[in-house]
Amino acid sequence: MVLTPEERGRVRSTAEAIESPGAAGTTAGSARRPRARGGAVLDRRLAGRRVIDWLAHALAWLPVVLLLREWLGGAYWINPIQELTQRSGLAALWLLTASLAVTPSITLLGWRRLGPLRRTLGLYAFAYALTHFLIFSVLDYGLDPALLREAIFEKPFALVGLAALIGLALLALTSTRGWMRRLGKRWKRLHRLVYAIGVLVVVHYAWATKADLDPRPLAWGLLLALLLGLRWPPLRRRISRQRPSR
């Protein structure tokens, strides 16, 4: 059948009218799909961060859980106050070291989502260090000023531990976003004190053990030296160039 020019024009207009909704739908669909994919990626990242946060909290509460399990299981300690003092101090050391390990882990693995754990683990380290000091000062020395003054200023390990606690308290108090805004660039310089605090904690532990052949303080010192060495800018840049970000 041969169509006249007018009929061909009407057929062409009808075809365009029929195809245009489909084209619009296809365009809208293609615009929605990237947003849907982006939303799914964001959801996965948020879920991954929540899992990491929960793991950090679980790690922080593990010393308490282990202590309660032993106590409920009928464990007997010859000197309970000394046991609690040592355990709270070791928990503070563990968590402070874990906090210091976050940045090297990001450098080595490229997992930037670990970044917020620095603050979480650091605050838990301060909480255990404060508990450690309270057990020492309240339960062991009964908050007696004369005894505490003698214990702190005549025992080098106690004085070093007190200095580390004061440093952790300062970092904990200024760890909020408000203090970050107030201090600006000085905030980062202030929080570099955590490196010196880590050294003080290891020295405190080494002196407190009173055992020349105990390898644990040396092991902690070597681990701390490794973590601080991985923060050396040239080495950090070199590793970062070889590791993709995640």
ROSE-4610 file (N, C-alpha, C; in Angstrom, 1 decimal, always signed):
// ROSE-4610
residu = [M/M/M/V/V/V/L/L/L/T/T/T/P/P/P/E/E/E/E/E/E/R/R/R/G/G/G/R/R/R/V/V/V/R/R/R/S/S/S/T/T/T/A/A/A/E/E/E/A/A/A/I/I/I/E/E/E/S/S/S/P/P/P/G/G/G/A/A/A/A/A/A/G/G/G/T/T/T/T/T/T/A/A/A/G/G/G/S/S/S/A/A/A/R/R/R/R/R/R/P/P/P/R/R/R/A/A/A/R/R/R/G/G/G/G/G/G/A/A/A/V/V/V/L/L/L/D/D/D/R/R/R/R/R/R/L/L/L/A/A/A/G/G/G/R/R/R/R/R/R/V/V/V/I/I/I/D/D/D/W/W/W/L/L/L/A/A/A/H/H/H/A/A/A/L/L/L/A/A/A/W/W/W/L/L/L/P/P/P/V/V/V/V/V/V/L/L/L/L/L/L/L/L/L/R/R/R/E/E/E/W/W/W/L/L/L/G/G/G/G/G/G/A/A/A/Y/Y/Y/W/W/W/I/I/I/N/N/N/P/P/P/I/I/I/Q/Q/Q/E/E/E/L/L/L/T/T/T/Q/Q/Q/R/R/R/S/S/S/G/G/G/L/L/L/A/A/A/A/A/A/L/L/L/W/W/W/L/L/L/L/L/L/T/T/T/A/A/A/S/S/S/L/L/L/A/A/A/V/V/V/T/T/T/P/P/P/S/S/S/I/I/I/T/T/T/L/L/L/L/L/L/G/G/G/W/W/W/R/R/R/R/R/R/L/L/L/G/G/G/P/P/P/L/L/L/R/R/R/R/R/R/T/T/T/L/L/L/G/G/G/L/L/L/Y/Y/Y/A/A/A/F/F/F/A/A/A/Y/Y/Y/A/A/A/L/L/L/T/T/T/H/H/H/F/F/F/L/L/L/I/I/I/F/F/F/S/S/S/V/V/V/L/L/L/D/D/D/Y/Y/Y/G/G/G/L/L/L/D/D/D/P/P/P/A/A/A/L/L/L/L/L/L/R/R/R/E/E/E/A/A/A/I/I/I/F/F/F/E/E/E/K/K/K/P/P/P/F/F/F/A/A/A/L/L/L/V/V/V/G/G/G/L/L/L/A/A/A/A/A/A/L/L/L/I/I/I/G/G/G/L/L/L/A/A/A/L/L/L/L/L/L/A/A/A/L/L/L/T/T/T/S/S/S/T/T/T/R/R/R/G/G/G/W/W/W/M/M/M/R/R/R/R/R/R/L/L/L/G/G/G/K/K/K/R/R/R/W/W/W/K/K/K/R/R/R/L/L/L/H/H/H/R/R/R/L/L/L/V/V/V/Y/Y/Y/A/A/A/I/I/I/G/G/G/V/V/V/L/L/L/V/V/V/V/V/V/V/V/V/H/H/H/Y/Y/Y/A/A/A/W/W/W/A/A/A/T/T/T/K/K/K/A/A/A/D/D/D/L/L/L/D/D/D/P/P/P/R/R/R/P/P/P/L/L/L/A/A/A/W/W/W/G/G/G/L/L/L/L/L/L/L/L/L/A/A/A/L/L/L/L/L/L/L/L/L/G/G/G/L/L/L/R/R/R/W/W/W/P/P/P/P/P/P/L/L/L/R/R/R/R/R/R/R/R/R/I/I/I/S/S/S/R/R/R/Q/Q/Q/R/R/R/P/P/P/S/S/S/R/R/R]
num = [1/1/1/2/2/2/3/3/3/4/4/4/5/5/5/6/6/6/7/7/7/8/8/8/9/9/9/10/10/10/11/11/11/12/12/12/13/13/13/14/14/14/15/15/15/16/16/16/17/17/17/18/18/18/19/19/19/20/20/20/21/21/21/22/22/22/23/23/23/24/24/24/25/25/25/26/26/26/27/27/27/28/28/28/29/29/29/30/30/30/31/31/31/32/32/32/33/33/33/34/34/34/35/35/35/36/36/36/37/37/37/38/38/38/39/39/39/40/40/40/41/41/41/42/42/42/43/43/43/44/44/44/45/45/45/46/46/46/47/47/47/48/48/48/49/49/49/50/50/50/51/51/51/52/52/52/53/53/53/54/54/54/55/55/55/56/56/56/57/57/57/58/58/58/59/59/59/60/60/60/61/61/61/62/62/62/63/63/63/64/64/64/65/65/65/66/66/66/67/67/67/68/68/68/69/69/69/70/70/70/71/71/71/72/72/72/73/73/73/74/74/74/75/75/75/76/76/76/77/77/77/78/78/78/79/79/79/80/80/80/81/81/81/82/82/82/83/83/83/84/84/84/85/85/85/86/86/86/87/87/87/88/88/88/89/89/89/90/90/90/91/91/91/92/92/92/93/93/93/94/94/94/95/95/95/96/96/96/97/97/97/98/98/98/99/99/99/100/100/100/101/101/101/102/102/102/103/103/103/104/104/104/105/105/105/106/106/106/107/107/107/108/108/108/109/109/109/110/110/110/111/111/111/112/112/112/113/113/113/114/114/114/115/115/115/116/116/116/117/117/117/118/118/118/119/119/119/120/120/120/121/121/121/122/122/122/123/123/123/124/124/124/125/125/125/126/126/126/127/127/127/128/128/128/129/129/129/130/130/130/131/131/131/132/132/132/133/133/133/134/134/134/135/135/135/136/136/136/137/137/137/138/138/138/139/139/139/140/140/140/141/141/141/142/142/142/143/143/143/144/144/144/145/145/145/146/146/146/147/147/147/148/148/148/149/149/149/150/150/150/151/151/151/152/152/152/153/153/153/154/154/154/155/155/155/156/156/156/157/157/157/158/158/158/159/159/159/160/160/160/161/161/161/162/162/162/163/163/163/164/164/164/165/165/165/166/166/166/167/167/167/168/168/168/169/169/169/170/170/170/171/171/171/172/172/172/173/173/173/174/174/174/175/175/175/176/176/176/177/177/177/178/178/178/179/179/179/180/180/180/181/181/181/182/182/182/183/183/183/184/184/184/185/185/185/186/186/186/187/187/187/188/188/188/189/189/189/190/190/190/191/191/191/192/192/192/193/193/193/194/194/194/195/195/195/196/196/196/197/197/197/198/198/198/199/199/199/200/200/200/201/201/201/202/202/202/203/203/203/204/204/204/205/205/205/206/206/206/207/207/207/208/208/208/209/209/209/210/210/210/211/211/211/212/212/212/213/213/213/214/214/214/215/215/215/216/216/216/217/217/217/218/218/218/219/219/219/220/220/220/221/221/221/222/222/222/223/223/223/224/224/224/225/225/225/226/226/226/227/227/227/228/228/228/229/229/229/230/230/230/231/231/231/232/232/232/233/233/233/234/234/234/235/235/235/236/236/236/237/237/237/238/238/238/239/239/239/240/240/240/241/241/241/242/242/242/243/243/243/244/244/244/245/245/245/246/246/246]
x = [+0.9/+0.0/+0.9/+0.6/+1.4/+0.6/+1.4/+0.8/+1.1/+0.2/+0.4/+1.3/+1.9/+2.8/+2.1/+0.8/+0.1/+0.0/-0.4/-0.5/+0.8/+1.9/+3.2/+3.5/+3.2/+3.4/+2.7/+1.4/+0.6/+1.1/+1.6/+2.1/+3.4/+4.2/+5.5/+5.2/+4.2/+3.9/+3.4/+2.6/+2.0/+3.1/+4.1/+5.2/+6.0/+6.3/+7.1/+6.4/+5.0/+4.3/+4.3/+4.3/+4.3/+5.7/+6.8/+8.1/+8.6/+8.1/+8.6/+8.4/+7.2/+7.1/+8.1/+8.4/+9.3/+10.7/+11.0/+12.4/+12.5/+11.5/+11.5/+11.7/+10.9/+11.0/+12.4/+13.0/+14.4/+15.4/+15.2/+16.1/+15.9/+14.7/+14.5/+15.0/+14.8/+15.4/+16.9/+17.5/+19.0/+19.5/+18.6/+19.0/+18.9/+17.8/+17.6/+18.6/+19.0/+19.9/+21.2/+21.9/+23.1/+22.9/+21.7/+21.4/+21.2/+20.5/+20.2/+21.5/+22.4/+23.7/+24.5/+24.5/+25.2/+24.6/+23.3/+22.7/+23.1/+23.1/+23.5/+24.9/+25.8/+27.2/+27.3/+26.6/+26.6/+26.0/+25.0/+24.4/+25.4/+26.2/+27.2/+28.3/+28.7/+29.8/+29.3/+28.1/+27.6/+27.4/+27.0/+26.9/+28.3/+29.3/+30.6/+31.2/+30.9/+31.3/+30.7/+29.4/+28.7/+29.3/+29.6/+30.3/+31.6/+32.4/+33.7/+33.5/+32.5/+32.3/+31.9/+31.1/+30.7/+31.8/+32.7/+33.9/+34.8/+34.9/+35.8/+35.2/+33.9/+33.3/+33.4/+33.3/+33.4/+34.9/+35.8/+37.2/+37.5/+36.9/+37.1/+36.5/+35.3/+34.7/+35.2/+36.0/+36.5/+37.2/+38.1/+38.7/+37.7/+36.6/+35.6/+34.9/+34.5/+33.8/+34.7/+36.0/+36.9/+37.0/+37.1/+37.2/+35.9/+34.8/+33.5/+33.4/+33.8/+33.7/+34.6/+35.8/+36.6/+36.0/+35.5/+34.9/+33.7/+32.8/+31.6/+32.0/+33.1/+33.6/+34.3/+34.4/+35.0/+36.5/+37.0/+38.4/+38.8/+40.0/+40.5/+41.8/+41.9/+43.1/+43.6/+44.9/+45.6/+45.5/+45.7/+45.6/+44.6/+43.3/+42.4/+42.6/+43.1/+43.3/+44.5/+45.5/+46.6/+46.2/+45.4/+44.9/+44.1/+43.2/+42.4/+43.3/+44.3/+45.1/+45.9/+46.5/+47.3/+46.4/+45.2/+44.3/+43.8/+43.5/+43.0/+44.1/+45.3/+46.5/+46.8/+46.8/+47.1/+46.0/+44.7/+43.6/+43.9/+44.3/+44.6/+45.7/+46.8/+47.9/+47.4/+46.6/+46.1/+45.4/+44.5/+43.6/+44.3/+45.3/+46.1/+46.9/+47.5/+48.2/+47.3/+46.1/+45.2/+44.8/+44.7/+44.4/+45.6/+46.8/+48.0/+48.2/+47.6/+47.7/+46.8/+45.8/+44.8/+45.4/+46.2/+46.8/+47.8/+48.7/+49.5/+48.7/+47.5/+46.7/+46.1/+45.7/+45.2/+46.3/+47.5/+48.6/+48.9/+48.9/+49.3/+48.1/+46.9/+45.8/+44.9/+45.0/+44.1/+42.7/+42.4/+41.0/+40.8/+40.4/+40.2/+39.0/+38.1/+36.9/+37.3/+38.6/+39.1/+39.4/+39.4/+39.8/+39.1/+37.8/+37.1/+37.4/+38.0/+38.4/+39.5/+40.2/+41.3/+40.7/+39.6/+39.0/+38.3/+37.5/+36.8/+37.8/+38.8/+39.8/+40.6/+40.9/+41.6/+40.8/+39.5/+38.6/+38.5/+38.4/+38.3/+39.7/+40.8/+42.1/+42.1/+41.6/+41.6/+40.7/+39.5/+38.6/+39.3/+40.0/+40.7/+41.9/+42.6/+43.7/+43.1/+42.0/+41.4/+41.0/+40.4/+40.0/+41.2/+42.3/+43.6/+44.0/+44.0/+44.4/+43.5/+42.2/+41.2/+41.3/+41.6/+41.8/+43.1/+44.1/+45.4/+45.2/+44.5/+44.4/+43.3/+42.2/+41.0/+41.1/+41.1/+41.1/+42.4/+43.5/+44.8/+45.3/+45.2/+45.7/+44.6/+43.4/+42.3/+42.2/+42.7/+42.7/+43.5/+44.4/+45.2/+46.2/+46.1/+47.0/+48.5/+48.9/+50.3/+50.8/+50.0/+50.4/+50.5/+49.5/+49.5/+50.7/+51.0/+52.1/+53.4/+53.5/+54.7/+54.8/+53.7/+53.7/+54.0/+53.4/+53.6/+55.0/+55.4/+56.6/+57.9/+57.8/+58.9/+59.1/+58.1/+58.2/+58.2/+59.3/+59.3/+58.2/+57.9/+56.9/+55.5/+55.2/+53.9/+53.9/+54.9/+55.0/+54.8/+55.5/+55.4/+54.0/+53.4/+52.0/+51.0/+51.2/+50.4/+50.5/+51.7/+51.9/+51.2/+51.2/+50.5/+49.0/+48.5/+47.1/+46.6/+47.4/+47.1/+47.1/+48.0/+48.0/+46.8/+46.4/+45.3/+44.0/+43.9/+42.8/+42.7/+43.8/+43.8/+43.3/+43.8/+43.4/+41.9/+41.4/+40.0/+39.1/+39.5/+38.7/+38.6/+39.6/+39.7/+39.4/+38.8/+38.6/+37.3/+36.5/+35.2/+35.4/+34.4/+34.4/+34.5/+33.8/+33.9/+35.3/+36.1/+37.5/+38.3/+38.0/+38.7/+38.5/+37.3/+37.0/+37.8/+37.7/+38.4/+39.9/+40.5/+41.9/+42.5/+41.7/+42.2/+43.4/+44.4/+45.6/+46.3/+46.1/+46.8/+46.2/+45.0/+44.4/+45.3/+45.7/+46.5/+47.8/+48.4/+49.7/+49.6/+48.4/+48.2/+48.0/+47.3/+47.0/+48.2/+49.2/+50.5/+51.1/+50.7/+51.1/+50.9/+50.0/+49.7/+50.9/+51.8/+53.0/+53.9/+54.1/+54.8/+54.1/+52.8/+52.0/+52.2/+52.2/+52.5/+53.8/+54.9/+56.2/+56.1/+55.4/+55.3/+54.6/+53.6/+52.8/+53.7/+54.5/+55.4/+56.5/+57.0/+58.0/+57.4/+56.2/+55.5/+55.3/+54.9/+54.7/+56.0/+57.1/+58.4/+58.9/+58.7/+59.2/+58.3/+57.0/+56.0/+56.2/+56.7/+56.8/+57.9/+58.9/+60.0/+60.6/+60.7/+61.3/+62.3/+63.6/+64.5/+64.4/+63.9/+63.9/+62.5/+61.6/+60.2/+60.3/+59.9/+60.1/+58.9/+57.8/+56.6/+56.8/+57.4/+57.6/+58.5/+59.5/+60.3/+59.5/+58.6/+57.8/+56.8/+56.3/+55.4/+56.2/+57.4/+58.2/+58.6/+58.9/+59.2/+58.0/+56.8/+55.6/+55.3/+55.5/+55.2/+56.2/+57.5/+58.5/+58.1/+57.5/+57.1/+56.0/+55.0/+53.8/+54.2/+55.1/+55.5/+56.4/+57.2/+58.0/+57.2/+56.1/+55.2/+54.5/+54.6/+54.1/+55.1/+56.4/+57.4/+57.0/+56.9/+56.3/+56.8/+58.2/+58.7/+58.2/+58.3/+57.9/+56.4/+55.6/+54.2/+53.7/+54.4/+54.1/+54.4/+55.5/+56.0/+55.0/+54.5/+53.6/+52.2/+51.8/+50.5/+50.5/+51.6/+51.6/+51.4/+51.8/+51.7/+50.5/+49.6/+48.4/+47.2/+46.2/+45.0/+44.2/+43.5/+42.5/+41.3/+40.7/+39.4/+38.3]
y = [-1.2/+0.0/+1.2/+2.2/+3.4/+4.5/+5.2/+6.2/+7.6/+8.5/+9.9/+10.6/+11.7/+12.4/+12.8/+13.2/+13.6/+12.3/+11.2/+10.0/+9.5/+9.7/+9.3/+10.2/+11.5/+12.4/+12.1/+11.7/+11.3/+10.0/+9.0/+7.8/+8.1/+9.0/+9.3/+10.0/+10.9/+11.6/+10.6/+9.7/+8.7/+7.8/+7.4/+6.6/+7.3/+8.6/+9.4/+9.5/+9.7/+9.8/+8.5/+7.4/+6.1/+5.9/+6.2/+5.9/+6.9/+8.1/+9.1/+8.7/+8.1/+7.7/+6.7/+5.7/+4.7/+5.2/+6.2/+6.8/+7.6/+8.3/+9.0/+8.0/+6.9/+5.9/+5.3/+5.1/+4.6/+5.5/+6.8/+7.9/+7.9/+7.9/+8.0/+6.8/+5.6/+4.4/+4.4/+4.9/+5.0/+6.0/+7.0/+8.0/+7.4/+6.6/+6.0/+4.9/+4.1/+3.0/+3.4/+4.5/+4.8/+5.3/+6.0/+6.4/+5.1/+4.2/+2.9/+2.2/+2.1/+1.5/+2.3/+3.6/+4.4/+4.3/+4.2/+4.0/+2.6/+1.6/+0.3/+0.3/+0.9/+1.0/+1.8/+2.9/+3.6/+2.8/+2.0/+1.1/+0.1/-0.5/-1.5/-0.9/+0.4/+1.0/+1.3/+1.8/+2.1/+0.8/-0.3/-1.6/-2.0/-1.9/-2.3/-1.5/-0.2/+0.7/+0.3/-0.1/-0.5/-1.8/-2.7/-3.9/-3.7/-2.8/-2.4/-1.8/-0.9/-0.2/-1.3/-2.2/-3.2/-4.1/-4.4/-5.2/-4.4/-3.1/-2.3/-2.3/-2.1/-2.1/-3.5/-4.6/-5.9/-6.1/-5.7/-5.8/-5.0/-3.8/-3.0/-3.6/-4.3/-4.9/-6.3/-6.9/-8.3/-8.5/-7.5/-7.8/-7.9/-7.1/-7.1/-8.5/-8.9/-10.2/-11.4/-11.4/-12.4/-12.4/-11.2/-11.1/-11.6/-11.3/-11.7/-13.2/-13.8/-15.2/-16.0/-15.5/-16.1/-16.0/-14.8/-14.6/-15.5/-15.5/-16.4/-17.8/-18.2/-19.6/-20.0/-19.1/-19.4/-19.2/-18.4/-18.1/-17.5/-17.9/-17.4/-16.6/-15.4/-14.6/-14.3/-14.5/-14.2/-12.8/-11.9/-10.5/-9.9/-9.8/-9.3/-7.9/-7.0/-5.6/-5.5/-6.3/-6.3/-6.9/-7.9/-8.5/-7.6/-6.8/-5.8/-4.7/-4.3/-3.2/-3.6/-4.8/-5.3/-5.5/-6.0/-6.3/-5.0/-4.1/-2.8/-2.1/-2.1/-1.5/-2.2/-3.5/-4.2/-3.9/-3.8/-3.5/-2.1/-1.1/+0.2/+0.1/-0.7/-0.8/-1.4/-2.5/-3.2/-2.2/-1.5/-0.6/+0.6/+1.2/+2.3/+1.8/+0.6/+0.1/-0.2/-0.7/-0.9/+0.4/+1.5/+2.8/+3.3/+3.1/+3.5/+2.7/+1.5/+0.6/+1.0/+1.9/+2.2/+2.8/+3.9/+4.6/+3.7/+2.9/+2.0/+0.9/+0.5/-0.4/+0.2/+1.5/+2.2/+2.3/+2.6/+2.7/+1.4/+0.3/-1.0/-1.6/-1.5/-2.2/-1.3/+0.1/+1.0/+1.0/+0.5/+0.5/+1.8/+2.8/+4.1/+4.1/+3.2/+3.2/+2.8/+2.4/+2.1/+3.4/+4.5/+5.8/+6.2/+6.1/+6.5/+5.6/+4.5/+3.6/+4.2/+5.1/+5.8/+6.4/+7.2/+7.9/+6.9/+5.9/+4.9/+4.1/+3.6/+2.8/+3.7/+4.9/+5.8/+6.2/+6.4/+6.7/+5.5/+4.3/+3.1/+2.9/+3.2/+3.1/+4.1/+5.3/+6.3/+5.8/+5.2/+4.7/+3.6/+2.7/+1.6/+2.2/+3.2/+3.8/+4.5/+5.2/+5.9/+4.8/+3.7/+2.6/+2.1/+1.9/+1.4/+2.4/+3.7/+4.6/+4.6/+4.5/+4.6/+3.3/+2.2/+1.0/+1.1/+1.7/+2.0/+3.0/+4.1/+5.2/+4.9/+4.4/+4.2/+2.9/+1.8/+0.5/+0.1/+0.5/+0.1/+1.0/+2.3/+3.3/+4.1/+3.8/+4.4/+5.9/+6.5/+7.9/+8.7/+8.0/+8.7/+9.6/+10.9/+11.8/+11.6/+11.3/+11.0/+9.8/+8.7/+7.5/+7.6/+8.3/+8.5/+9.3/+10.4/+11.2/+10.4/+9.6/+8.8/+7.7/+7.1/+6.1/+6.6/+7.8/+8.4/+9.0/+9.8/+10.6/+9.9/+8.8/+8.0/+6.7/+6.5/+5.3/+5.8/+5.7/+6.3/+5.7/+4.4/+3.9/+4.5/+4.8/+5.4/+6.9/+7.6/+9.0/+9.0/+8.0/+7.9/+7.6/+6.6/+6.3/+7.4/+8.2/+9.4/+10.4/+10.6/+11.5/+11.0/+9.7/+9.1/+9.3/+9.1/+9.3/+10.7/+11.7/+13.1/+13.4/+12.8/+13.0/+12.4/+11.2/+10.6/+11.4/+11.9/+12.7/+13.9/+14.6/+15.8/+15.4/+14.3/+13.9/+13.5/+12.9/+12.5/+13.7/+14.7/+15.9/+16.7/+16.7/+17.5/+16.6/+15.5/+14.6/+14.9/+15.9/+16.2/+17.1/+17.1/+18.0/+19.5/+19.8/+21.2/+21.6/+20.8/+21.1/+21.1/+20.3/+20.3/+21.6/+22.2/+23.5/+24.6/+24.5/+25.6/+25.6/+24.4/+24.4/+24.5/+24.1/+24.2/+23.3/+23.9/+23.1/+22.6/+23.4/+23.0/+21.7/+21.3/+20.1/+18.9/+18.8/+17.7/+17.7/+18.8/+18.8/+18.3/+18.8/+18.3/+16.8/+16.2/+14.8/+13.9/+14.6/+13.8/+13.4/+14.0/+13.6/+12.1/+11.5/+10.1/+9.2/+9.6/+8.9/+8.8/+10.0/+10.1/+9.3/+9.4/+8.7/+7.2/+6.7/+5.3/+4.9/+5.7/+5.4/+5.4/+6.4/+6.4/+5.2/+4.8/+3.6/+2.3/+2.2/+1.0/+1.1/+2.3/+2.4/+2.2/+2.7/+2.4/+0.9/+0.2/-1.2/-2.0/-1.6/-2.2/-2.0/-0.8/-0.6/-1.3/-1.4/-1.9/-3.5/-4.1/-5.6/-6.0/-5.2/-5.5/-6.8/-7.2/-8.5/-8.2/-8.4/-8.1/-9.0/-10.3/-11.2/-11.4/-10.5/-10.6/-10.0/-10.9/-10.4/-9.5/-9.5/-8.8/-7.3/-6.6/-5.1/-4.9/-5.7/-5.6/-5.8/-6.8/-7.1/-5.9/-5.3/-4.2/-3.0/-2.8/-1.7/-1.9/-3.1/-3.4/-3.2/-3.6/-3.4/-1.9/-1.1/+0.3/+1.0/+0.5/+1.1/+0.8/-0.4/-0.7/+0.2/+0.3/+1.2/+2.6/+3.1/+4.5/+4.6/+3.6/+3.6/+3.6/+2.9/+2.9/+4.3/+5.2/+6.5/+7.5/+7.0/+7.9/+8.3/+9.6/+10.1/+9.5/+9.4/+8.8/+7.3/+6.5/+5.1/+5.0/+5.9/+5.9/+6.2/+7.2/+7.6/+6.5/+5.8/+4.8/+3.6/+3.2/+2.1/+2.5/+3.8/+4.2/+4.2/+4.5/+4.5/+3.0/+2.1/+0.7/+0.0/+0.7/+0.1/+0.9/+0.3/+1.1/+1.4/+2.5/+2.9/+2.0/+1.7/+0.9/+1.6]
z = [+0.0/+0.0/+0.0/-0.9/-1.0/-0.2/+0.7/+1.5/+0.9/+1.1/+0.6/+1.6/+1.2/+2.2/+3.5/+3.4/+4.6/+5.6/+5.0/+5.8/+6.4/+5.6/+6.2/+7.3/+7.3/+8.4/+9.6/+9.4/+10.6/+11.2/+10.4/+11.0/+11.7/+11.2/+11.8/+13.2/+13.2/+14.5/+15.5/+15.1/+16.0/+16.6/+15.7/+16.2/+17.2/+16.9/+17.9/+19.2/+19.1/+20.4/+21.2/+20.5/+21.2/+21.8/+21.0/+21.5/+22.6/+22.6/+23.6/+25.0/+25.5/+26.9/+27.2/+26.3/+26.6/+26.7/+25.8/+25.9/+27.2/+27.6/+28.9/+30.0/+30.0/+31.0/+31.1/+29.9/+29.9/+30.5/+30.1/+30.7/+32.2/+32.7/+34.1/+34.8/+34.2/+34.8/+34.9/+33.8/+33.8/+34.8/+35.1/+36.1/+37.5/+37.6/+39.0/+39.3/+38.3/+38.6/+39.3/+38.8/+39.5/+40.9/+41.2/+42.5/+43.4/+42.8/+43.6/+43.9/+42.9/+43.1/+44.2/+44.1/+45.0/+46.4/+46.5/+47.8/+48.4/+47.6/+48.1/+48.6/+47.8/+48.3/+49.6/+49.7/+51.0/+52.1/+51.9/+52.9/+53.4/+52.4/+52.7/+53.6/+53.2/+54.0/+55.4/+55.5/+56.9/+57.7/+57.0/+57.7/+58.2/+57.3/+57.6/+58.8/+58.8/+59.9/+61.2/+61.1/+62.4/+62.9/+62.0/+62.5/+63.1/+62.5/+63.1/+64.4/+64.6/+65.9/+66.9/+66.6/+67.5/+67.9/+67.0/+67.3/+68.3/+68.0/+68.9/+70.4/+70.5/+71.8/+72.5/+71.7/+72.2/+72.7/+71.9/+72.4/+73.7/+73.8/+75.0/+76.2/+76.1/+77.2/+77.5/+76.7/+76.9/+78.2/+78.7/+80.0/+81.1/+81.1/+82.1/+82.0/+80.8/+80.7/+81.2/+80.9/+81.3/+82.8/+83.4/+84.9/+85.6/+85.0/+85.6/+85.5/+84.3/+84.1/+85.2/+85.4/+86.4/+87.8/+88.1/+89.4/+89.7/+88.7/+88.8/+88.8/+88.2/+88.2/+89.4/+90.4/+91.7/+91.8/+90.9/+90.9/+92.3/+92.8/+94.0/+93.8/+94.2/+94.1/+95.5/+95.6/+96.9/+97.3/+96.3/+96.5/+95.5/+95.8/+94.8/+94.3/+95.2/+94.8/+93.8/+94.1/+93.2/+91.8/+91.9/+90.6/+89.8/+90.4/+89.7/+89.2/+90.0/+89.5/+88.3/+88.3/+87.2/+85.9/+86.1/+85.0/+84.3/+85.1/+84.6/+83.9/+84.4/+83.8/+82.4/+82.4/+81.1/+80.1/+80.5/+79.6/+79.0/+79.8/+79.3/+78.3/+78.6/+77.7/+76.3/+76.4/+75.2/+74.3/+74.9/+74.1/+73.6/+74.4/+73.9/+72.7/+72.8/+71.7/+70.5/+70.7/+69.6/+68.9/+69.7/+69.1/+68.3/+68.8/+68.0/+66.8/+66.7/+65.6/+64.4/+64.7/+63.7/+62.5/+62.7/+61.5/+60.7/+61.4/+60.6/+59.8/+60.4/+59.7/+58.4/+58.5/+57.4/+56.3/+56.8/+55.8/+55.1/+55.9/+55.3/+54.5/+55.0/+54.3/+53.5/+53.7/+53.0/+53.5/+54.7/+55.2/+56.0/+55.3/+55.9/+56.8/+56.7/+57.6/+59.0/+59.2/+60.6/+61.4/+60.7/+61.3/+62.6/+62.6/+63.8/+65.1/+64.8/+66.0/+66.9/+66.3/+67.1/+68.4/+68.2/+69.3/+70.2/+69.7/+70.5/+71.4/+70.8/+71.6/+72.6/+72.1/+73.0/+74.3/+74.1/+75.2/+76.2/+75.6/+76.5/+77.2/+76.5/+77.2/+78.4/+78.2/+79.3/+80.5/+80.1/+81.1/+82.0/+81.3/+82.1/+82.9/+82.3/+83.1/+84.3/+84.2/+85.3/+86.4/+85.9/+86.8/+87.5/+86.8/+87.3/+88.5/+88.2/+89.3/+90.5/+90.2/+91.3/+92.2/+91.6/+92.4/+93.3/+92.7/+93.4/+94.5/+94.2/+95.2/+96.2/+95.9/+96.8/+97.5/+96.7/+97.4/+98.1/+97.5/+98.0/+99.1/+98.8/+99.8/+100.5/+100.3/+101.0/+100.9/+99.8/+99.6/+100.7/+101.3/+102.4/+101.7/+101.9/+101.2/+101.5/+102.7/+103.0/+102.4/+102.4/+101.8/+100.3/+99.7/+98.2/+97.8/+98.5/+98.2/+98.2/+99.3/+99.4/+98.3/+97.9/+96.9/+95.5/+95.3/+93.9/+93.7/+94.7/+94.5/+94.9/+95.6/+96.0/+95.1/+94.3/+93.4/+91.9/+91.2/+89.8/+88.9/+89.0/+88.1/+88.3/+89.6/+89.9/+89.4/+89.5/+89.0/+87.4/+86.8/+85.3/+84.9/+85.7/+85.4/+85.6/+86.6/+86.8/+85.7/+85.2/+84.1/+82.8/+82.6/+81.4/+81.6/+82.8/+83.1/+82.8/+83.3/+83.1/+81.6/+80.8/+79.4/+78.7/+79.1/+78.5/+78.8/+80.1/+80.4/+79.6/+79.3/+78.5/+77.0/+76.5/+75.2/+75.1/+76.2/+76.2/+76.3/+77.1/+77.2/+75.9/+75.1/+73.9/+72.7/+72.8/+71.7/+70.9/+71.4/+70.8/+69.6/+68.7/+67.5/+67.9/+69.1/+69.5/+69.8/+70.5/+70.8/+69.5/+68.6/+67.3/+66.6/+66.6/+66.0/+66.8/+68.1/+68.9/+68.7/+68.7/+68.7/+67.2/+66.3/+64.9/+64.6/+64.0/+63.8/+65.0/+66.1/+67.4/+67.9/+67.5/+68.0/+67.6/+66.3/+65.8/+66.6/+66.8/+67.5/+68.9/+69.6/+70.9/+71.0/+70.1/+70.1/+69.7/+69.2/+69.0/+70.3/+71.4/+72.7/+73.0/+72.2/+72.5/+72.2/+71.4/+71.2/+72.4/+73.0/+74.3/+75.4/+75.4/+76.4/+76.3/+75.1/+74.8/+75.4/+75.2/+75.8/+77.3/+77.9/+79.3/+79.9/+79.2/+79.7/+79.7/+78.6/+78.6/+79.6/+79.9/+80.9/+82.3/+82.5/+83.8/+84.0/+82.9/+83.0/+83.3/+82.6/+82.8/+84.3/+84.8/+86.2/+87.2/+86.9/+87.9/+88.0/+86.9/+87.0/+88.0/+88.1/+89.1/+88.8/+87.5/+87.2/+86.0/+86.2/+85.2/+84.0/+84.2/+83.1/+82.5/+82.9/+82.3/+80.9/+79.9/+78.5/+78.0/+78.8/+78.3/+78.1/+79.1/+78.8/+77.6/+77.3/+76.1/+74.9/+74.9/+73.8/+73.5/+74.5/+74.3/+73.8/+74.3/+73.8/+72.3/+71.9/+70.5/+69.6/+70.1/+69.3/+69.2/+70.3/+70.2/+69.2/+69.3/+68.4/+66.9/+66.6/+65.3/+64.8/+65.7/+65.3/+65.1/+65.9/+65.7/+64.5/+64.2/+63.0/+61.7/+61.7/+60.6/+60.3/+61.3/+61.1/+60.5/+60.3/+59.8/+58.4/+58.1/+56.8/+55.6/+55.4/+54.1/+53.9/+55.0/+55.0/+54.7/+55.4/+55.3/+53.8/+53.2/+51.8/+50.9/+51.1/+50.2/+50.3/+51.5/+51.6/+51.0/+51.2/+50.7/+49.2/+48.6/+47.1/+46.6/+47.3/+46.9/+47.3/+48.1/+48.6/+48.1/+47.4/+47.0/+48.2/+48.2/+49.3/+49.1/+50.3/+50.3/+51.0]
